[in-house]
Amino acid sequence: MSGHAPGQTENLGQSEYAFFSELMAVNTGVVLGPEKRQVVQTRLTMLAMSEGLPSARDIYRRIKTTNDAGLRNKVIECLLN
């Protein structure tokens, strides 16, 4: 459980953003600079909702704790489009 009310958005912290930035750079060659942080936040929040997760931070937590390759691939696809 993430500890926040349903529908409340948890913003990505610096370490989470760095994780997604590295994920994109390693897997696609796309470099996400700091100016893309809000776009990444918005897209991952939409993905989280479609996956039944409360926030973008919960995507990070799930990938880090379960190494969910399917979710990781959805993140990459989401951020590429």
PDB file of N, CA, C and O in Angstrom, chain B, residues numbered from 101:
ATOM      1  N   MET B 101       0.843  -1.180   0.000  1.00  0.00           N
ATOM      2  CA  MET B 101       0.000   0.000   0.000  1.00  0.00           C
ATOM      3  C   MET B 101       0.883   1.236   0.000  1.00  0.00           C
ATOM      4  O   MET B 101       1.910   1.274   0.676  1.00  0.00           O
ATOM      5  N   SER B 102       0.487   2.229  -0.746  1.00  0.00           N
ATOM      6  CA  SER B 102       1.348   3.388  -0.934  1.00  0.00           C
ATOM      7  C   SER B 102       1.141   4.480   0.097  1.00  0.00           C
ATOM      8  O   SER B 102       1.960   5.397   0.167  1.00  0.00           O
ATOM      9  N   GLY B 103       0.081   4.430   0.905  1.00  0.00           N
ATOM     10  CA  GLY B 103      -0.082   5.387   1.972  1.00  0.00           C
ATOM     11  C   GLY B 103      -0.682   6.721   1.553  1.00  0.00           C
ATOM     12  O   GLY B 103      -0.496   7.718   2.251  1.00  0.00           O
ATOM     13  N   HIS B 104      -1.390   6.766   0.444  1.00  0.00           N
ATOM     14  CA  HIS B 104      -2.051   8.006   0.051  1.00  0.00           C
ATOM     15  C   HIS B 104      -3.475   7.711  -0.356  1.00  0.00           C
ATOM     16  O   HIS B 104      -3.819   6.573  -0.676  1.00  0.00           O
ATOM     17  N   ALA B 105      -4.300   8.738  -0.343  1.00  0.00           N
ATOM     18  CA  ALA B 105      -5.716   8.584  -0.639  1.00  0.00           C
ATOM     19  C   ALA B 105      -5.926   8.225  -2.105  1.00  0.00           C
ATOM     20  O   ALA B 105      -5.160   8.658  -2.966  1.00  0.00           O
ATOM     21  N   PRO B 106      -6.967   7.430  -2.395  1.00  0.00           N
ATOM     22  CA  PRO B 106      -7.270   7.107  -3.786  1.00  0.00           C
ATOM     23  C   PRO B 106      -7.472   8.377  -4.599  1.00  0.00           C
ATOM     24  O   PRO B 106      -8.128   9.315  -4.147  1.00  0.00           O
ATOM     25  N   GLY B 107      -6.909   8.402  -5.791  1.00  0.00           N
ATOM     26  CA  GLY B 107      -7.043   9.542  -6.663  1.00  0.00           C
ATOM     27  C   GLY B 107      -6.005  10.631  -6.421  1.00  0.00           C
ATOM     28  O   GLY B 107      -5.888  11.568  -7.210  1.00  0.00           O
ATOM     29  N   GLN B 108      -5.253  10.508  -5.331  1.00  0.00           N
ATOM     30  CA  GLN B 108      -4.214  11.497  -5.037  1.00  0.00           C
ATOM     31  C   GLN B 108      -2.942  11.120  -5.776  1.00  0.00           C
ATOM     32  O   GLN B 108      -2.502   9.971  -5.726  1.00  0.00           O
ATOM     33  N   THR B 109      -2.360  12.081  -6.452  1.00  0.00           N
ATOM     34  CA  THR B 109      -1.158  11.823  -7.230  1.00  0.00           C
ATOM     35  C   THR B 109       0.079  11.998  -6.368  1.00  0.00           C
ATOM     36  O   THR B 109       0.235  13.003  -5.675  1.00  0.00           O
ATOM     37  N   GLU B 110       0.945  11.019  -6.420  1.00  0.00           N
ATOM     38  CA  GLU B 110       2.250  11.111  -5.776  1.00  0.00           C
ATOM     39  C   GLU B 110       3.255  11.453  -6.862  1.00  0.00           C
ATOM     40  O   GLU B 110       3.419  10.694  -7.817  1.00  0.00           O
ATOM     41  N   ASN B 111       3.924  12.579  -6.726  1.00  0.00           N
ATOM     42  CA  ASN B 111       4.909  12.964  -7.728  1.00  0.00           C
ATOM     43  C   ASN B 111       6.141  12.087  -7.633  1.00  0.00           C
ATOM     44  O   ASN B 111       6.511  11.619  -6.556  1.00  0.00           O
ATOM     45  N   LEU B 112       6.768  11.874  -8.780  1.00  0.00           N
ATOM     46  CA  LEU B 112       8.009  11.117  -8.812  1.00  0.00           C
ATOM     47  C   LEU B 112       9.107  11.898  -8.109  1.00  0.00           C
ATOM     48  O   LEU B 112       9.280  13.095  -8.334  1.00  0.00           O
ATOM     49  N   GLY B 113       9.839  11.206  -7.263  1.00  0.00           N
ATOM     50  CA  GLY B 113      11.004  11.801  -6.644  1.00  0.00           C
ATOM     51  C   GLY B 113      12.184  11.756  -7.607  1.00  0.00           C
ATOM     52  O   GLY B 113      12.096  11.179  -8.691  1.00  0.00           O
ATOM     53  N   GLN B 114      13.274  12.364  -7.201  1.00  0.00           N
ATOM     54  CA  GLN B 114      14.459  12.407  -8.058  1.00  0.00           C
ATOM     55  C   GLN B 114      14.970  11.004  -8.380  1.00  0.00           C
ATOM     56  O   GLN B 114      15.342  10.729  -9.521  1.00  0.00           O
ATOM     57  N   SER B 115      14.992  10.118  -7.389  1.00  0.00           N
ATOM     58  CA  SER B 115      15.521   8.766  -7.637  1.00  0.00           C
ATOM     59  C   SER B 115      14.610   7.970  -8.569  1.00  0.00           C
ATOM     60  O   SER B 115      15.094   7.190  -9.389  1.00  0.00           O
ATOM     61  N   GLU B 116      13.297   8.160  -8.449  1.00  0.00           N
ATOM     62  CA  GLU B 116      12.374   7.466  -9.349  1.00  0.00           C
ATOM     63  C   GLU B 116      12.524   7.993 -10.778  1.00  0.00           C
ATOM     64  O   GLU B 116      12.552   7.217 -11.733  1.00  0.00           O
ATOM     65  N   TYR B 117      12.618   9.306 -10.912  1.00  0.00           N
ATOM     66  CA  TYR B 117      12.784   9.882 -12.251  1.00  0.00           C
ATOM     67  C   TYR B 117      14.094   9.410 -12.871  1.00  0.00           C
ATOM     68  O   TYR B 117      14.149   9.093 -14.060  1.00  0.00           O
ATOM     69  N   ALA B 118      15.142   9.365 -12.064  1.00  0.00           N
ATOM     70  CA  ALA B 118      16.437   8.887 -12.562  1.00  0.00           C
ATOM     71  C   ALA B 118      16.332   7.432 -13.017  1.00  0.00           C
ATOM     72  O   ALA B 118      16.931   7.054 -14.024  1.00  0.00           O
ATOM     73  N   PHE B 119      15.581   6.621 -12.289  1.00  0.00           N
ATOM     74  CA  PHE B 119      15.374   5.218 -12.662  1.00  0.00           C
ATOM     75  C   PHE B 119      14.718   5.117 -14.039  1.00  0.00           C
ATOM     76  O   PHE B 119      15.185   4.373 -14.901  1.00  0.00           O
ATOM     77  N   PHE B 120      13.621   5.876 -14.242  1.00  0.00           N
ATOM     78  CA  PHE B 120      12.921   5.821 -15.530  1.00  0.00           C
ATOM     79  C   PHE B 120      13.774   6.404 -16.647  1.00  0.00           C
ATOM     80  O   PHE B 120      13.739   5.912 -17.775  1.00  0.00           O
ATOM     81  N   SER B 121      14.532   7.439 -16.346  1.00  0.00           N
ATOM     82  CA  SER B 121      15.433   8.022 -17.341  1.00  0.00           C
ATOM     83  C   SER B 121      16.480   7.004 -17.780  1.00  0.00           C
ATOM     84  O   SER B 121      16.763   6.863 -18.970  1.00  0.00           O
ATOM     85  N   GLU B 122      17.042   6.308 -16.823  1.00  0.00           N
ATOM     86  CA  GLU B 122      18.053   5.282 -17.143  1.00  0.00           C
ATOM     87  C   GLU B 122      17.421   4.126 -17.903  1.00  0.00           C
ATOM     88  O   GLU B 122      18.011   3.610 -18.853  1.00  0.00           O
ATOM     89  N   LEU B 123      16.228   3.716 -17.494  1.00  0.00           N
ATOM     90  CA  LEU B 123      15.509   2.643 -18.184  1.00  0.00           C
ATOM     91  C   LEU B 123      15.346   2.989 -19.668  1.00  0.00           C
ATOM     92  O   LEU B 123      15.567   2.145 -20.536  1.00  0.00           O
ATOM     93  N   MET B 124      14.964   4.217 -19.944  1.00  0.00           N
ATOM     94  CA  MET B 124      14.780   4.638 -21.331  1.00  0.00           C
ATOM     95  C   MET B 124      16.110   4.708 -22.073  1.00  0.00           C
ATOM     96  O   MET B 124      16.204   4.252 -23.212  1.00  0.00           O
ATOM     97  N   ALA B 125      17.121   5.262 -21.453  1.00  0.00           N
ATOM     98  CA  ALA B 125      18.428   5.406 -22.112  1.00  0.00           C
ATOM     99  C   ALA B 125      19.016   4.044 -22.453  1.00  0.00           C
ATOM    100  O   ALA B 125      19.518   3.848 -23.559  1.00  0.00           O
ATOM    101  N   VAL B 126      18.961   3.111 -21.527  1.00  0.00           N
ATOM    102  CA  VAL B 126      19.546   1.784 -21.725  1.00  0.00           C
ATOM    103  C   VAL B 126      18.776   0.978 -22.768  1.00  0.00           C
ATOM    104  O   VAL B 126      19.374   0.295 -23.599  1.00  0.00           O
ATOM    105  N   ASN B 127      17.449   1.062 -22.719  1.00  0.00           N
ATOM    106  CA  ASN B 127      16.629   0.217 -23.585  1.00  0.00           C
ATOM    107  C   ASN B 127      16.286   0.826 -24.933  1.00  0.00           C
ATOM    108  O   ASN B 127      15.962   0.097 -25.871  1.00  0.00           O
ATOM    109  N   THR B 128      16.351   2.143 -25.051  1.00  0.00           N
ATOM    110  CA  THR B 128      15.932   2.771 -26.304  1.00  0.00           C
ATOM    111  C   THR B 128      16.928   3.787 -26.853  1.00  0.00           C
ATOM    112  O   THR B 128      16.837   4.175 -28.017  1.00  0.00           O
ATOM    113  N   GLY B 129      17.861   4.213 -26.040  1.00  0.00           N
ATOM    114  CA  GLY B 129      18.780   5.272 -26.456  1.00  0.00           C
ATOM    115  C   GLY B 129      18.200   6.664 -26.292  1.00  0.00           C
ATOM    116  O   GLY B 129      18.880   7.655 -26.561  1.00  0.00           O
ATOM    117  N   VAL B 130      16.947   6.753 -25.853  1.00  0.00           N
ATOM    118  CA  VAL B 130      16.295   8.047 -25.633  1.00  0.00           C
ATOM    119  C   VAL B 130      16.741   8.599 -24.291  1.00  0.00           C
ATOM    120  O   VAL B 130      16.644   7.925 -23.266  1.00  0.00           O
ATOM    121  N   VAL B 131      17.231   9.829 -24.309  1.00  0.00           N
ATOM    122  CA  VAL B 131      17.678  10.490 -23.085  1.00  0.00           C
ATOM    123  C   VAL B 131      16.589  11.458 -22.635  1.00  0.00           C
ATOM    124  O   VAL B 131      16.194  12.359 -23.375  1.00  0.00           O
ATOM    125  N   LEU B 132      16.114  11.255 -21.410  1.00  0.00           N
ATOM    126  CA  LEU B 132      15.080  12.127 -20.844  1.00  0.00           C
ATOM    127  C   LEU B 132      15.743  13.128 -19.915  1.00  0.00           C
ATOM    128  O   LEU B 132      16.194  12.772 -18.826  1.00  0.00           O
ATOM    129  N   GLY B 133      15.801  14.370 -20.344  1.00  0.00           N
ATOM    130  CA  GLY B 133      16.378  15.414 -19.510  1.00  0.00           C
ATOM    131  C   GLY B 133      15.385  15.882 -18.460  1.00  0.00           C
ATOM    132  O   GLY B 133      14.227  15.466 -18.465  1.00  0.00           O
ATOM    133  N   PRO B 134      15.835  16.745 -17.562  1.00  0.00           N
ATOM    134  CA  PRO B 134      14.970  17.234 -16.481  1.00  0.00           C
ATOM    135  C   PRO B 134      13.733  17.977 -16.981  1.00  0.00           C
ATOM    136  O   PRO B 134      12.723  18.039 -16.281  1.00  0.00           O
ATOM    137  N   GLU B 135      13.808  18.539 -18.184  1.00  0.00           N
ATOM    138  CA  GLU B 135      12.662  19.272 -18.735  1.00  0.00           C
ATOM    139  C   GLU B 135      11.511  18.344 -19.113  1.00  0.00           C
ATOM    140  O   GLU B 135      10.399  18.815 -19.355  1.00  0.00           O
ATOM    141  N   LYS B 136      11.753  17.050 -19.166  1.00  0.00           N
ATOM    142  CA  LYS B 136      10.718  16.067 -19.523  1.00  0.00           C
ATOM    143  C   LYS B 136      10.020  15.472 -18.296  1.00  0.00           C
ATOM    144  O   LYS B 136       9.134  14.628 -18.427  1.00  0.00           O
ATOM    145  N   ARG B 137      10.421  15.910 -17.125  1.00  0.00           N
ATOM    146  CA  ARG B 137       9.909  15.286 -15.893  1.00  0.00           C
ATOM    147  C   ARG B 137       8.379  15.342 -15.798  1.00  0.00           C
ATOM    148  O   ARG B 137       7.754  14.343 -15.443  1.00  0.00           O
ATOM    149  N   GLN B 138       7.773  16.478 -16.105  1.00  0.00           N
ATOM    150  CA  GLN B 138       6.311  16.594 -15.994  1.00  0.00           C
ATOM    151  C   GLN B 138       5.607  15.707 -17.023  1.00  0.00           C
ATOM    152  O   GLN B 138       4.573  15.113 -16.722  1.00  0.00           O
ATOM    153  N   VAL B 139       6.155  15.616 -18.219  1.00  0.00           N
ATOM    154  CA  VAL B 139       5.575  14.747 -19.253  1.00  0.00           C
ATOM    155  C   VAL B 139       5.648  13.296 -18.797  1.00  0.00           C
ATOM    156  O   VAL B 139       4.678  12.548 -18.924  1.00  0.00           O
ATOM    157  N   VAL B 140       6.800  12.902 -18.267  1.00  0.00           N
ATOM    158  CA  VAL B 140       6.969  11.532 -17.762  1.00  0.00           C
ATOM    159  C   VAL B 140       5.981  11.269 -16.633  1.00  0.00           C
ATOM    160  O   VAL B 140       5.330  10.224 -16.610  1.00  0.00           O
ATOM    161  N   GLN B 141       5.864  12.203 -15.704  1.00  0.00           N
ATOM    162  CA  GLN B 141       4.921  12.080 -14.585  1.00  0.00           C
ATOM    163  C   GLN B 141       3.500  11.862 -15.095  1.00  0.00           C
ATOM    164  O   GLN B 141       2.801  10.959 -14.637  1.00  0.00           O
ATOM    165  N   THR B 142       3.081  12.689 -16.041  1.00  0.00           N
ATOM    166  CA  THR B 142       1.717  12.606 -16.570  1.00  0.00           C
ATOM    167  C   THR B 142       1.466  11.271 -17.272  1.00  0.00           C
ATOM    168  O   THR B 142       0.451  10.618 -17.030  1.00  0.00           O
ATOM    169  N   ARG B 143       2.386  10.874 -18.134  1.00  0.00           N
ATOM    170  CA  ARG B 143       2.204   9.618 -18.872  1.00  0.00           C
ATOM    171  C   ARG B 143       2.213   8.409 -17.943  1.00  0.00           C
ATOM    172  O   ARG B 143       1.417   7.485 -18.115  1.00  0.00           O
ATOM    173  N   LEU B 144       3.106   8.413 -16.967  1.00  0.00           N
ATOM    174  CA  LEU B 144       3.169   7.273 -16.046  1.00  0.00           C
ATOM    175  C   LEU B 144       1.973   7.245 -15.103  1.00  0.00           C
ATOM    176  O   LEU B 144       1.545   6.170 -14.685  1.00  0.00           O
ATOM    177  N   THR B 145       1.436   8.396 -14.767  1.00  0.00           N
ATOM    178  CA  THR B 145       0.219   8.439 -13.941  1.00  0.00           C
ATOM    179  C   THR B 145      -0.947   7.828 -14.712  1.00  0.00           C
ATOM    180  O   THR B 145      -1.742   7.076 -14.148  1.00  0.00           O
ATOM    181  N   MET B 146      -1.048   8.149 -15.999  1.00  0.00           N
ATOM    182  CA  MET B 146      -2.107   7.557 -16.825  1.00  0.00           C
ATOM    183  C   MET B 146      -1.918   6.048 -16.949  1.00  0.00           C
ATOM    184  O   MET B 146      -2.888   5.292 -16.886  1.00  0.00           O
ATOM    185  N   LEU B 147      -0.670   5.607 -17.125  1.00  0.00           N
ATOM    186  CA  LEU B 147      -0.388   4.173 -17.188  1.00  0.00           C
ATOM    187  C   LEU B 147      -0.732   3.505 -15.861  1.00  0.00           C
ATOM    188  O   LEU B 147      -1.319   2.424 -15.841  1.00  0.00           O
ATOM    189  N   ALA B 148      -0.371   4.141 -14.769  1.00  0.00           N
ATOM    190  CA  ALA B 148      -0.677   3.578 -13.446  1.00  0.00           C
ATOM    191  C   ALA B 148      -2.175   3.356 -13.293  1.00  0.00           C
ATOM    192  O   ALA B 148      -2.604   2.295 -12.840  1.00  0.00           O
ATOM    193  N   MET B 149      -2.964   4.338 -13.665  1.00  0.00           N
ATOM    194  CA  MET B 149      -4.421   4.195 -13.555  1.00  0.00           C
ATOM    195  C   MET B 149      -4.916   3.031 -14.394  1.00  0.00           C
ATOM    196  O   MET B 149      -5.771   2.265 -13.949  1.00  0.00           O
ATOM    197  N   SER B 150      -4.388   2.891 -15.605  1.00  0.00           N
ATOM    198  CA  SER B 150      -4.830   1.795 -16.472  1.00  0.00           C
ATOM    199  C   SER B 150      -4.398   0.432 -15.937  1.00  0.00           C
ATOM    200  O   SER B 150      -5.000  -0.589 -16.268  1.00  0.00           O
ATOM    201  N   GLU B 151      -3.357   0.422 -15.110  1.00  0.00           N
ATOM    202  CA  GLU B 151      -2.864  -0.822 -14.505  1.00  0.00           C
ATOM    203  C   GLU B 151      -3.472  -1.071 -13.122  1.00  0.00           C
ATOM    204  O   GLU B 151      -3.136  -2.056 -12.464  1.00  0.00           O
ATOM    205  N   GLY B 152      -4.357  -0.191 -12.685  1.00  0.00           N
ATOM    206  CA  GLY B 152      -4.988  -0.335 -11.373  1.00  0.00           C
ATOM    207  C   GLY B 152      -4.084   0.063 -10.216  1.00  0.00           C
ATOM    208  O   GLY B 152      -4.275  -0.383  -9.085  1.00  0.00           O
ATOM    209  N   LEU B 153      -3.099   0.905 -10.508  1.00  0.00           N
ATOM    210  CA  LEU B 153      -2.179   1.389  -9.483  1.00  0.00           C
ATOM    211  C   LEU B 153      -2.501   2.842  -9.168  1.00  0.00           C
ATOM    212  O   LEU B 153      -2.945   3.581 -10.046  1.00  0.00           O
ATOM    213  N   PRO B 154      -2.281   3.263  -7.919  1.00  0.00           N
ATOM    214  CA  PRO B 154      -2.646   4.617  -7.529  1.00  0.00           C
ATOM    215  C   PRO B 154      -1.786   5.729  -8.117  1.00  0.00           C
ATOM    216  O   PRO B 154      -2.272   6.846  -8.297  1.00  0.00           O
ATOM    217  N   SER B 155      -0.520   5.450  -8.420  1.00  0.00           N
ATOM    218  CA  SER B 155       0.356   6.544  -8.845  1.00  0.00           C
ATOM    219  C   SER B 155       1.539   6.035  -9.665  1.00  0.00           C
ATOM    220  O   SER B 155       1.810   4.836  -9.729  1.00  0.00           O
ATOM    221  N   ALA B 156       2.231   6.984 -10.287  1.00  0.00           N
ATOM    222  CA  ALA B 156       3.446   6.665 -11.031  1.00  0.00           C
ATOM    223  C   ALA B 156       4.503   6.066 -10.106  1.00  0.00           C
ATOM    224  O   ALA B 156       5.264   5.190 -10.519  1.00  0.00           O
ATOM    225  N   ARG B 157       4.553   6.526  -8.878  1.00  0.00           N
ATOM    226  CA  ARG B 157       5.514   5.965  -7.917  1.00  0.00           C
ATOM    227  C   ARG B 157       5.249   4.479  -7.676  1.00  0.00           C
ATOM    228  O   ARG B 157       6.177   3.713  -7.416  1.00  0.00           O
ATOM    229  N   ASP B 158       3.991   4.080  -7.762  1.00  0.00           N
ATOM    230  CA  ASP B 158       3.665   2.668  -7.567  1.00  0.00           C
ATOM    231  C   ASP B 158       4.163   1.809  -8.725  1.00  0.00           C
ATOM    232  O   ASP B 158       4.476   0.634  -8.531  1.00  0.00           O
ATOM    233  N   ILE B 159       4.240   2.379  -9.924  1.00  0.00           N
ATOM    234  CA  ILE B 159       4.861   1.661 -11.042  1.00  0.00           C
ATOM    235  C   ILE B 159       6.322   1.407 -10.713  1.00  0.00           C
ATOM    236  O   ILE B 159       6.823   0.293 -10.866  1.00  0.00           O
ATOM    237  N   TYR B 160       6.994   2.448 -10.262  1.00  0.00           N
ATOM    238  CA  TYR B 160       8.405   2.320  -9.853  1.00  0.00           C
ATOM    239  C   TYR B 160       8.558   1.231  -8.792  1.00  0.00           C
ATOM    240  O   TYR B 160       9.412   0.354  -8.916  1.00  0.00           O
ATOM    241  N   ARG B 161       7.736   1.290  -7.758  1.00  0.00           N
ATOM    242  CA  ARG B 161       7.823   0.307  -6.674  1.00  0.00           C
ATOM    243  C   ARG B 161       7.608  -1.117  -7.175  1.00  0.00           C
ATOM    244  O   ARG B 161       8.321  -2.036  -6.773  1.00  0.00           O
ATOM    245  N   ARG B 162       6.633  -1.295  -8.045  1.00  0.00           N
ATOM    246  CA  ARG B 162       6.344  -2.644  -8.542  1.00  0.00           C
ATOM    247  C   ARG B 162       7.505  -3.180  -9.377  1.00  0.00           C
ATOM    248  O   ARG B 162       7.902  -4.335  -9.219  1.00  0.00           O
ATOM    249  N   ILE B 163       8.043  -2.355 -10.256  1.00  0.00           N
ATOM    250  CA  ILE B 163       9.166  -2.813 -11.081  1.00  0.00           C
ATOM    251  C   ILE B 163      10.375  -3.128 -10.205  1.00  0.00           C
ATOM    252  O   ILE B 163      11.051  -4.134 -10.418  1.00  0.00           O
ATOM    253  N   LYS B 164      10.646  -2.282  -9.233  1.00  0.00           N
ATOM    254  CA  LYS B 164      11.813  -2.490  -8.371  1.00  0.00           C
ATOM    255  C   LYS B 164      11.659  -3.722  -7.478  1.00  0.00           C
ATOM    256  O   LYS B 164      12.640  -4.424  -7.230  1.00  0.00           O
ATOM    257  N   THR B 165      10.458  -3.995  -6.998  1.00  0.00           N
ATOM    258  CA  THR B 165      10.275  -5.109  -6.067  1.00  0.00           C
ATOM    259  C   THR B 165       9.986  -6.437  -6.749  1.00  0.00           C
ATOM    260  O   THR B 165      10.287  -7.495  -6.195  1.00  0.00           O
ATOM    261  N   THR B 166       9.404  -6.394  -7.951  1.00  0.00           N
ATOM    262  CA  THR B 166       9.025  -7.657  -8.604  1.00  0.00           C
ATOM    263  C   THR B 166       9.754  -7.893  -9.913  1.00  0.00           C
ATOM    264  O   THR B 166       9.655  -8.972 -10.498  1.00  0.00           O
ATOM    265  N   ASN B 167      10.488  -6.885 -10.375  1.00  0.00           N
ATOM    266  CA  ASN B 167      11.161  -6.977 -11.680  1.00  0.00           C
ATOM    267  C   ASN B 167      10.161  -7.378 -12.770  1.00  0.00           C
ATOM    268  O   ASN B 167      10.448  -8.235 -13.606  1.00  0.00           O
ATOM    269  N   ASP B 168       8.989  -6.748 -12.745  1.00  0.00           N
ATOM    270  CA  ASP B 168       7.892  -7.034 -13.676  1.00  0.00           C
ATOM    271  C   ASP B 168       8.270  -6.575 -15.092  1.00  0.00           C
ATOM    272  O   ASP B 168       8.151  -5.396 -15.423  1.00  0.00           O
ATOM    273  N   ALA B 169       8.725  -7.518 -15.913  1.00  0.00           N
ATOM    274  CA  ALA B 169       9.180  -7.197 -17.271  1.00  0.00           C
ATOM    275  C   ALA B 169       8.045  -6.663 -18.134  1.00  0.00           C
ATOM    276  O   ALA B 169       8.261  -5.770 -18.954  1.00  0.00           O
ATOM    277  N   GLY B 170       6.847  -7.191 -17.964  1.00  0.00           N
ATOM    278  CA  GLY B 170       5.706  -6.715 -18.742  1.00  0.00           C
ATOM    279  C   GLY B 170       5.400  -5.258 -18.443  1.00  0.00           C
ATOM    280  O   GLY B 170       5.159  -4.471 -19.359  1.00  0.00           O
ATOM    281  N   LEU B 171       5.407  -4.897 -17.175  1.00  0.00           N
ATOM    282  CA  LEU B 171       5.158  -3.508 -16.798  1.00  0.00           C
ATOM    283  C   LEU B 171       6.305  -2.614 -17.260  1.00  0.00           C
ATOM    284  O   LEU B 171       6.076  -1.495 -17.721  1.00  0.00           O
ATOM    285  N   ARG B 172       7.522  -3.098 -17.141  1.00  0.00           N
ATOM    286  CA  ARG B 172       8.685  -2.340 -17.614  1.00  0.00           C
ATOM    287  C   ARG B 172       8.544  -2.043 -19.111  1.00  0.00           C
ATOM    288  O   ARG B 172       8.827  -0.928 -19.549  1.00  0.00           O
ATOM    289  N   ASN B 173       8.112  -3.027 -19.891  1.00  0.00           N
ATOM    290  CA  ASN B 173       7.913  -2.823 -21.331  1.00  0.00           C
ATOM    291  C   ASN B 173       6.778  -1.830 -21.613  1.00  0.00           C
ATOM    292  O   ASN B 173       6.853  -1.044 -22.558  1.00  0.00           O
ATOM    293  N   LYS B 174       5.738  -1.873 -20.793  1.00  0.00           N
ATOM    294  CA  LYS B 174       4.640  -0.911 -20.953  1.00  0.00           C
ATOM    295  C   LYS B 174       5.126   0.509 -20.663  1.00  0.00           C
ATOM    296  O   LYS B 174       4.714   1.458 -21.331  1.00  0.00           O
ATOM    297  N   VAL B 175       5.995   0.654 -19.672  1.00  0.00           N
ATOM    298  CA  VAL B 175       6.566   1.964 -19.361  1.00  0.00           C
ATOM    299  C   VAL B 175       7.336   2.486 -20.552  1.00  0.00           C
ATOM    300  O   VAL B 175       7.166   3.637 -20.955  1.00  0.00           O
ATOM    301  N   ILE B 176       8.184   1.641 -21.119  1.00  0.00           N
ATOM    302  CA  ILE B 176       8.994   2.052 -22.260  1.00  0.00           C
ATOM    303  C   ILE B 176       8.096   2.470 -23.423  1.00  0.00           C
ATOM    304  O   ILE B 176       8.311   3.519 -24.030  1.00  0.00           O
ATOM    305  N   GLU B 177       7.108   1.664 -23.726  1.00  0.00           N
ATOM    306  CA  GLU B 177       6.168   1.983 -24.813  1.00  0.00           C
ATOM    307  C   GLU B 177       5.423   3.278 -24.540  1.00  0.00           C
ATOM    308  O   GLU B 177       5.266   4.109 -25.434  1.00  0.00           O
ATOM    309  N   CYS B 178       4.967   3.451 -23.314  1.00  0.00           N
ATOM    310  CA  CYS B 178       4.235   4.646 -22.911  1.00  0.00           C
ATOM    311  C   CYS B 178       5.081   5.898 -23.087  1.00  0.00           C
ATOM    312  O   CYS B 178       4.581   6.921 -23.556  1.00  0.00           O
ATOM    313  N   LEU B 179       6.340   5.831 -22.721  1.00  0.00           N
ATOM    314  CA  LEU B 179       7.210   7.003 -22.774  1.00  0.00           C
ATOM    315  C   LEU B 179       7.748   7.273 -24.179  1.00  0.00           C
ATOM    316  O   LEU B 179       8.205   8.380 -24.462  1.00  0.00           O
ATOM    317  N   LEU B 180       7.700   6.284 -25.048  1.00  0.00           N
ATOM    318  CA  LEU B 180       8.127   6.482 -26.431  1.00  0.00           C
ATOM    319  C   LEU B 180       7.049   7.141 -27.291  1.00  0.00           C
ATOM    320  O   LEU B 180       7.352   7.830 -28.265  1.00  0.00           O
ATOM    321  N   ASN B 181       5.796   6.922 -26.920  1.00  0.00           N
ATOM    322  CA  ASN B 181       4.684   7.411 -27.751  1.00  0.00           C
ATOM    323  C   ASN B 181       4.094   8.702 -27.261  1.00  0.00           C
ATOM    324  O   ASN B 181       3.156   9.221 -27.866  1.00  0.00           O
TER     325      ASN B 181
END
